[in-house]
């Protein structure tokens, strides 16, 4: 997939979360669902990949349901404040991806 795909997906999900009238928990749930398919090759470094995996792990729960249901259910177990912190983390990861995407654009 690569950095360009990650940048596009993060851009779509972050922008959606910013303009949404939904609760922070609902915005986080949608963002997580839209990004959970990204793989290691979509990130500029092991550190950023680790931060992304940590975000995914901290925003899921073992519900015994299918993967998609678990993804949607997880944020509802946390406070809005904690969901906002996770949204900020997602934005920070997006910044790293954006910087790498910008560097890659100049190389091509």
N, C-alpha and C positions, 0 to 999 in steps of 0.2 A: 504494500500500500504506500508507504513512505510518508515523509514529512508533509508533502503537499496535501495528501488525503487527510492527515491529522489536522492540519491547519484549517482546511475547509470544514471538517466536522466540528472542531472546537468553535470556529467562528459562528456557525449556524446555531449551535447549542448555547453558547454564551450570549449571543445577541437575543435569542429567544428568551433566555432567563432574565435578561435585563429589562425587556419591555413587557414581560408578562405581569398580569394582575393576580396571578396565583400566589399562594403562600410560598414562603421560602422552601418548605419541605416538598411541596408539589413541583416547584421549579427544579430543585435538586434531583428529584426522582426522574423527571423528564430528561434533564441533562445527562444523568448517569445512564439512562436507557439508550440515549443517542450516541454515547461514547464507549460503552462497554465492549464493543467489538474490536477496538483498536489493539494492535499488536506492537511488539517491541520495535519493529522497523519503522514505526510511525513517530518515534521519539528521538531527539538529538543526542541523548546520552543515557547511560544506565541510571544516573541520578534522577533525571526527569521521569524515566520509565518507572523507577521505584516509587517516586512520589505519586504517579498516576495509579499504580497498583495499590498503594496504600489508601488513596482516596476511594477506589472501588471497594476495597476490603472493609473500610470503615463505614461505608454507606450501604452495605448489604446485611442481610440477616438470613439465617437458616430457617426457612419457614416450612420446609417439607413440601413446598409447592414447586411447580416448575420454575425454571430460571427467570422467565419474564415476570411472573407473579412476585417472586422474591425481590426482583429489582424494583418493582413499583411499590412494594410494601415497606421496604427498609426505611426510607426517610421519615415515614410516619411514626417511627418509634423514637424519634429524637425531637429535641426542642427546636423552635424556629431559630434561636440563636446559634445552636450547633449547626443547623442546616446552612445558615449564612456563612459560618466559618468554612464549611466545605465548599460552598460556592466561591468564596474568595480563593481557596486553594486551587480550585479548577481554573480560575482566572489566572493565577500565578503560573500554573502549568501552561496555559495558553500563551502567556508572554514568552516563555522559553521556546515553545514550538514556533511562535511567530518570528522570534529572532533567528532561529535556525532556518526557517522557511525563507526569510529575507536574504540570508547568506547564500542559500542554495539558488535563489533566483538570479543573483549576480554571477554565479558560476556558470549557469546555463546560458 
